[in-house]
């Protein structure tokens, strides 16, 4: 099967909901960081988002989706979800918790739904690009369509 014919679970979920999306592939061996992914796709890094998983003081997990060139501000993120503090989960915990590996984590299709917050700049774009759940695969979806698949809030959650 050619790489372009391959569907990820994220794509199957979007197909199942009849949601229009654009799929992109890149050489997962070459792109390491989110900004490199944006460059490999020839896309605006402000429109390409990465998915980060955190744990709060309460032991609840949270998902934050931020532009690839930005850093998550843990204080702002904690405030956005009503936690005293949050921290990034350990990379080795990611697969068991979400079903995704580092570099291929998507806000869609995790093993369990976690409170999700997307950086507010996402609303400046007709659609945003994020991981399709596998390294080398990205999907481009509008926020309105994304709301049909997951619940999320928009907030200022990145470093200034």
Secondary structure as GFF3:
##gff-version 3
##sequence-region A 1 160
A	DSSP	three_ten_helix	3	5	.	.	.	ID=ss1
A	DSSP	alpha_helix	9	16	.	.	.	ID=ss2
A	DSSP	beta_strand	22	25	.	.	.	ID=ss3
A	DSSP	alpha_helix	34	41	.	.	.	ID=ss4
A	DSSP	beta_strand	49	56	.	.	.	ID=ss5
A	DSSP	beta_strand	61	67	.	.	.	ID=ss6
A	DSSP	alpha_helix	74	81	.	.	.	ID=ss7
A	DSSP	beta_strand	86	88	.	.	.	ID=ss8
A	DSSP	alpha_helix	91	98	.	.	.	ID=ss9
A	DSSP	beta_strand	115	119	.	.	.	ID=ss10
A	DSSP	three_ten_helix	120	124	.	.	.	ID=ss11
A	DSSP	beta_strand	128	131	.	.	.	ID=ss12
A	DSSP	beta_strand	137	141	.	.	.	ID=ss13
A	DSSP	alpha_helix	143	146	.	.	.	ID=ss14
A	DSSP	beta_strand	153	155	.	.	.	ID=ss15
###
